[in-house]
Amino acid sequence: MRYKIIVIVSFLVFGLKSMAQEGIPVYFDYLSDNYYLVFPSMAGIGQGGKIRATARKQWFDVDDAPSLQTINAHFRLGDGPSGVGAIVFNDANGYHSQTGMKLTYAHHLRMGGDDVRMLNQLSFGLSGTLLQSSLDESEFRSVIPDPSIAGIRLSASYFNVDLGMSYSFQEFYSHIAIINALGSKRNLYYRDRADDPNQLVIDNIRRYLVAAGYIFGRSEWQVEPSILFQMTDFTKEKTIDINAKVYKDVDFGRVWGGLSYRRSFDGAQFQTATGFGEQRLQLITPIVGANIKNFMVSYNYSYQMGDIRFANGGFHQITLGYDFGQKERRYDCYCPAAQ
């Protein structure tokens, strides 16, 4: 029994540390034509605008399991180079929760040539994030009084910024972002301690994201391979997503499906009765969706691979969307994010 406890605790520590982050966790909702949720430079990337709402739930058989809800909208300001967007989100995980809002400004520069039908665009984006983080200690109990436990629901507000850059050339696209570019004194975890709040160490919660992809095919079928790499600055934890999507044009719009594989570069070591082992985070995520006129709906399910898992259930996510202000196809390419 002791060995089983060691195994579970060691893996949970690794898993929670990998996923614990300030702001919106990066899951797989970006694959639902929702890149703005991750990259601020995608605000108003195309003509018109887009609205996306997501709901994610992990481990239905586990109380207080992680859940995430987001809603965002972004659009181009007229025919000019500027785009704006806003995101509202709520993220809960056990006794911890965070709610916040992001406001974004993006600037899109047309690159080279006079052919307005060719997509060749460099984009920059800046998001300001206002976040309220909460820690519910009302159920914490200790035989010996602990001054660091208030026994109430604590909350604190933080501000941070995200920076992003995107380049789109016909069917090719690439994105770079720095999430939580500023440091943050998260005094929520220092209540009633002897630490001087002005001397608290600034938590480095900065993350770097890099993504690229290409869409092959201009007939009724298209194939889109892509990758997304992310790294946490302080811990140097790294993961990579390898994705593939297939689209088919139909009478009412478009149907599509795909598969994503996420793998961490770092492993969690654990001990069993017979020896030691190491396991990396591995997630397999199938995704399906459809664009029905101006509406979009998609569903994805993430399954965690490996011998050591917290629960047998996976992670469910639904995305709903609506596109507005869209005119005829602007660019002579198959580039759905920019149309």
GIDAHU-V490304 format. One record per residue. N is the residue number from 1. RES is the residue in one letter. OMEGA is omega in degrees with one decimal (NA if undefined). NEAR is the number of other C-alpha atoms within 12 Angstrom. Layout:
# GIDAHU-V490304
n->N res->RES omega->OMEGA near->NEAR
n->N res->RES omega->OMEGA near->NEAR
This chain:
# GIDAHU-V490304
n->1 res->M omega->-179.0 near->10
n->2 res->R omega->180.0 near->11
n->3 res->Y omega->178.8 near->16
n->4 res->K omega->179.3 near->18
n->5 res->I omega->179.1 near->17
n->6 res->I omega->-179.7 near->21
n->7 res->V omega->-176.2 near->28
n->8 res->I omega->-176.9 near->26
n->9 res->V omega->-177.7 near->22
n->10 res->S omega->-179.6 near->27
n->11 res->F omega->179.4 near->30
n->12 res->L omega->178.0 near->24
n->13 res->V omega->178.9 near->19
n->14 res->F omega->-176.4 near->28
n->15 res->G omega->-178.6 near->28
n->16 res->L omega->178.8 near->22
n->17 res->K omega->-179.8 near->22
n->18 res->S omega->-174.8 near->33
n->19 res->M omega->-177.8 near->28
n->20 res->A omega->-178.5 near->27
n->21 res->Q omega->178.3 near->32
n->22 res->E omega->-177.1 near->44
n->23 res->G omega->-175.4 near->43
n->24 res->I omega->175.6 near->42
n->25 res->P omega->179.5 near->32
n->26 res->V omega->175.6 near->36
n->27 res->Y omega->-174.9 near->41
n->28 res->F omega->-179.1 near->43
n->29 res->D omega->178.4 near->42
n->30 res->Y omega->179.6 near->35
n->31 res->L omega->178.5 near->46
n->32 res->S omega->-177.2 near->42
n->33 res->D omega->-172.9 near->39
n->34 res->N omega->-177.2 near->41
n->35 res->Y omega->179.2 near->40
n->36 res->Y omega->179.4 near->54
n->37 res->L omega->-176.9 near->46
n->38 res->V omega->-173.0 near->46
n->39 res->F omega->-178.2 near->45
n->40 res->P omega->-179.8 near->46
n->41 res->S omega->179.9 near->46
n->42 res->M omega->178.6 near->52
n->43 res->A omega->-179.9 near->48
n->44 res->G omega->-176.3 near->46
n->45 res->I omega->-178.6 near->50
n->46 res->G omega->176.2 near->44
n->47 res->Q omega->-177.6 near->32
n->48 res->G omega->-177.7 near->33
n->49 res->G omega->-177.6 near->34
n->50 res->K omega->173.7 near->42
n->51 res->I omega->179.3 near->35
n->52 res->R omega->175.6 near->39
n->53 res->A omega->-178.5 near->35
n->54 res->T omega->173.2 near->38
n->55 res->A omega->-177.6 near->30
n->56 res->R omega->179.4 near->37
n->57 res->K omega->178.8 near->30
n->58 res->Q omega->168.7 near->31
n->59 res->W omega->-179.3 near->25
n->60 res->F omega->-177.9 near->18
n->61 res->D omega->-178.9 near->15
n->62 res->V omega->178.4 near->18
n->63 res->D omega->177.2 near->15
n->64 res->D omega->177.8 near->18
n->65 res->A omega->-178.9 near->26
n->66 res->P omega->176.4 near->31
n->67 res->S omega->-176.5 near->32
n->68 res->L omega->173.7 near->34
n->69 res->Q omega->178.0 near->32
n->70 res->T omega->168.5 near->40
n->71 res->I omega->-178.8 near->33
n->72 res->N omega->175.6 near->38
n->73 res->A omega->176.2 near->36
n->74 res->H omega->-177.4 near->41
n->75 res->F omega->176.4 near->40
n->76 res->R omega->177.0 near->32
n->77 res->L omega->-178.7 near->23
n->78 res->G omega->178.1 near->16
n->79 res->D omega->-178.2 near->16
n->80 res->G omega->-176.1 near->19
n->81 res->P omega->-172.4 near->27
n->82 res->S omega->173.7 near->31
n->83 res->G omega->178.4 near->37
n->84 res->V omega->179.5 near->37
n->85 res->G omega->177.8 near->38
n->86 res->A omega->178.8 near->35
n->87 res->I omega->171.5 near->38
n->88 res->V omega->-175.7 near->31
n->89 res->F omega->174.9 near->34
n->90 res->N omega->-176.2 near->32
n->91 res->D omega->-178.7 near->37
n->92 res->A omega->-180.0 near->34
n->93 res->N omega->-179.9 near->29
n->94 res->G omega->-179.2 near->21
n->95 res->Y omega->-178.5 near->23
n->96 res->H omega->174.2 near->30
n->97 res->S omega->177.0 near->34
n->98 res->Q omega->173.9 near->38
n->99 res->T omega->-177.3 near->31
n->100 res->G omega->178.3 near->33
n->101 res->M omega->173.2 near->31
n->102 res->K omega->173.1 near->40
n->103 res->L omega->-168.4 near->33
n->104 res->T omega->167.1 near->38
n->105 res->Y omega->178.7 near->36
n->106 res->A omega->178.5 near->38
n->107 res->H omega->-174.7 near->32
n->108 res->H omega->-178.0 near->36
n->109 res->L omega->175.2 near->23
n->110 res->R omega->-175.1 near->25
n->111 res->M omega->167.9 near->19
n->112 res->G omega->167.5 near->14
n->113 res->G omega->178.6 near->11
n->114 res->D omega->-179.1 near->10
n->115 res->D omega->-176.2 near->13
n->116 res->V omega->179.1 near->17
n->117 res->R omega->179.4 near->22
n->118 res->M omega->176.9 near->25
n->119 res->L omega->177.3 near->34
n->120 res->N omega->-165.8 near->31
n->121 res->Q omega->174.9 near->33
n->122 res->L omega->-172.2 near->30
n->123 res->S omega->176.7 near->37
n->124 res->F omega->-178.9 near->36
n->125 res->G omega->177.6 near->41
n->126 res->L omega->178.1 near->36
n->127 res->S omega->170.1 near->39
n->128 res->G omega->-175.7 near->31
n->129 res->T omega->171.2 near->33
n->130 res->L omega->-171.6 near->29
n->131 res->L omega->172.7 near->31
n->132 res->Q omega->-179.0 near->29
n->133 res->S omega->-177.2 near->31
n->134 res->S omega->176.1 near->30
n->135 res->L omega->-177.5 near->30
n->136 res->D omega->179.9 near->24
n->137 res->E omega->-174.4 near->24
n->138 res->S omega->179.8 near->16
n->139 res->E omega->179.4 near->14
n->140 res->F omega->179.8 near->18
n->141 res->R omega->178.6 near->14
n->142 res->S omega->177.9 near->14
n->143 res->V omega->176.3 near->6
n->144 res->I omega->-178.8 near->9
n->145 res->P omega->-179.8 near->11
n->146 res->D omega->-176.6 near->15
n->147 res->P omega->-179.3 near->14
n->148 res->S omega->177.8 near->22
n->149 res->I omega->-176.3 near->24
n->150 res->A omega->-178.9 near->24
n->151 res->G omega->179.0 near->19
n->152 res->I omega->176.4 near->17
n->153 res->R omega->-178.8 near->21
n->154 res->L omega->176.3 near->27
n->155 res->S omega->177.7 near->25
n->156 res->A omega->-178.4 near->26
n->157 res->S omega->-179.1 near->24
n->158 res->Y omega->175.5 near->28
n->159 res->F omega->177.0 near->26
n->160 res->N omega->179.9 near->32
n->161 res->V omega->172.8 near->33
n->162 res->D omega->177.5 near->40
n->163 res->L omega->-179.8 near->37
n->164 res->G omega->175.8 near->40
n->165 res->M omega->179.2 near->38
n->166 res->S omega->173.7 near->40
n->167 res->Y omega->-179.9 near->35
n->168 res->S omega->175.6 near->38
n->169 res->F omega->-176.3 near->29
n->170 res->Q omega->-176.9 near->31
n->171 res->E omega->179.6 near->32
n->172 res->F omega->175.2 near->28
n->173 res->Y omega->176.5 near->35
n->174 res->S omega->-177.0 near->32
n->175 res->H omega->173.0 near->35
n->176 res->I omega->177.6 near->34
n->177 res->A omega->169.7 near->36
n->178 res->I omega->-177.9 near->31
n->179 res->I omega->-177.1 near->40
n->180 res->N omega->-175.5 near->38
n->181 res->A omega->-179.5 near->28
n->182 res->L omega->171.5 near->24
n->183 res->G omega->-177.5 near->23
n->184 res->S omega->174.0 near->29
n->185 res->K omega->-174.9 near->24
n->186 res->R omega->-174.8 near->30
n->187 res->N omega->174.9 near->28
n->188 res->L omega->-175.4 near->29
n->189 res->Y omega->-178.9 near->27
n->190 res->Y omega->-177.4 near->24
n->191 res->R omega->175.3 near->25
n->192 res->D omega->174.6 near->17
n->193 res->R omega->-177.5 near->16
n->194 res->A omega->-177.6 near->12
n->195 res->D omega->172.2 near->14
n->196 res->D omega->-177.0 near->13
n->197 res->P omega->-179.9 near->18
n->198 res->N omega->-179.2 near->13
n->199 res->Q omega->-178.4 near->12
n->200 res->L omega->177.7 near->19
n->201 res->V omega->177.8 near->16
n->202 res->I omega->179.9 near->16
n->203 res->D omega->176.5 near->23
n->204 res->N omega->-177.3 near->22
n->205 res->I omega->-177.9 near->32
n->206 res->R omega->176.3 near->30
n->207 res->R omega->177.8 near->39
n->208 res->Y omega->179.4 near->32
n->209 res->L omega->175.9 near->35
n->210 res->V omega->-178.9 near->30
n->211 res->A omega->176.5 near->33
n->212 res->A omega->178.8 near->29
n->213 res->G omega->179.6 near->30
n->214 res->Y omega->-179.7 near->29
n->215 res->I omega->-179.4 near->29
n->216 res->F omega->173.6 near->23
n->217 res->G omega->177.7 near->20
n->218 res->R omega->175.2 near->19
n->219 res->S omega->-179.4 near->14
n->220 res->E omega->177.0 near->18
n->221 res->W omega->173.8 near->20
n->222 res->Q omega->178.8 near->27
n->223 res->V omega->-176.5 near->27
n->224 res->E omega->169.5 near->32
n->225 res->P omega->179.1 near->29
n->226 res->S omega->176.1 near->31
n->227 res->I omega->172.5 near->31
n->228 res->L omega->178.8 near->37
n->229 res->F omega->176.4 near->30
n->230 res->Q omega->180.0 near->34
n->231 res->M omega->173.7 near->30
n->232 res->T omega->-171.9 near->32
n->233 res->D omega->-171.7 near->23
n->234 res->F omega->-175.8 near->19
n->235 res->T omega->-177.7 near->18
n->236 res->K omega->175.3 near->19
n->237 res->E omega->-174.8 near->30
n->238 res->K omega->172.7 near->27
n->239 res->T omega->176.4 near->32
n->240 res->I omega->173.2 near->31
n->241 res->D omega->173.5 near->35
n->242 res->I omega->-170.4 near->30
n->243 res->N omega->172.0 near->33
n->244 res->A omega->178.5 near->30
n->245 res->K omega->176.8 near->31
n->246 res->V omega->179.5 near->29
n->247 res->Y omega->171.7 near->31
n->248 res->K omega->176.9 near->26
n->249 res->D omega->179.7 near->23
n->250 res->V omega->-175.2 near->16
n->251 res->D omega->-175.4 near->12
n->252 res->F omega->-179.1 near->14
n->253 res->G omega->-175.6 near->20
n->254 res->R omega->171.4 near->26
n->255 res->V omega->-177.0 near->28
n->256 res->W omega->178.2 near->33
n->257 res->G omega->-178.5 near->30
n->258 res->G omega->-178.2 near->32
n->259 res->L omega->177.4 near->32
n->260 res->S omega->176.9 near->35
n->261 res->Y omega->177.5 near->31
n->262 res->R omega->179.5 near->30
n->263 res->R omega->176.1 near->29
n->264 res->S omega->176.2 near->30
n->265 res->F omega->-176.3 near->22
n->266 res->D omega->-180.0 near->24
n->267 res->G omega->174.7 near->23
n->268 res->A omega->180.0 near->30
n->269 res->Q omega->178.8 near->24
n->270 res->F omega->-177.9 near->27
n->271 res->Q omega->174.3 near->23
n->272 res->T omega->-179.6 near->20
n->273 res->A omega->-176.0 near->14
n->274 res->T omega->-179.4 near->9
n->275 res->G omega->-177.7 near->11
n->276 res->F omega->177.5 near->15
n->277 res->G omega->178.0 near->20
n->278 res->E omega->-179.0 near->22
n->279 res->Q omega->176.8 near->28
n->280 res->R omega->174.7 near->29
n->281 res->L omega->177.2 near->36
n->282 res->Q omega->179.9 near->28
n->283 res->L omega->171.9 near->30
n->284 res->I omega->-175.0 near->27
n->285 res->T omega->168.6 near->33
n->286 res->P omega->-179.0 near->32
n->287 res->I omega->177.2 near->36
n->288 res->V omega->-179.6 near->32
n->289 res->G omega->179.6 near->32
n->290 res->A omega->170.0 near->31
n->291 res->N omega->-178.2 near->29
n->292 res->I omega->-171.7 near->21
n->293 res->K omega->-177.9 near->19
n->294 res->N omega->-176.9 near->23
n->295 res->F omega->177.9 near->25
n->296 res->M omega->175.3 near->31
n->297 res->V omega->177.7 near->35
n->298 res->S omega->178.3 near->36
n->299 res->Y omega->172.3 near->33
n->300 res->N omega->-178.0 near->35
n->301 res->Y omega->-179.8 near->31
n->302 res->S omega->178.1 near->31
n->303 res->Y omega->-179.0 near->28
n->304 res->Q omega->179.7 near->29
n->305 res->M omega->178.9 near->23
n->306 res->G omega->-178.0 near->21
n->307 res->D omega->-175.6 near->19
n->308 res->I omega->179.8 near->30
n->309 res->R omega->179.8 near->26
n->310 res->F omega->-179.0 near->29
n->311 res->A omega->-179.5 near->21
n->312 res->N omega->-179.2 near->18
n->313 res->G omega->-180.0 near->19
n->314 res->G omega->-174.9 near->27
n->315 res->F omega->-177.3 near->33
n->316 res->H omega->177.4 near->31
n->317 res->Q omega->178.0 near->36
n->318 res->I omega->177.0 near->33
n->319 res->T omega->174.6 near->37
n->320 res->L omega->-177.6 near->32
n->321 res->G omega->176.8 near->32
n->322 res->Y omega->177.5 near->29
n->323 res->D omega->-178.3 near->32
n->324 res->F omega->178.4 near->23
n->325 res->G omega->-179.3 near->22
n->326 res->Q omega->176.8 near->24
n->327 res->K omega->177.1 near->15
n->328 res->E omega->-177.9 near->12
n->329 res->R omega->-174.0 near->21
n->330 res->R omega->-175.5 near->23
n->331 res->Y omega->178.4 near->25
n->332 res->D omega->179.1 near->20
n->333 res->C omega->172.0 near->27
n->334 res->Y omega->-175.5 near->33
n->335 res->C omega->-171.5 near->33
n->336 res->P omega->-178.3 near->37
n->337 res->A omega->-175.3 near->41
n->338 res->A omega->-179.0 near->45
n->339 res->Q omega->NA near->32
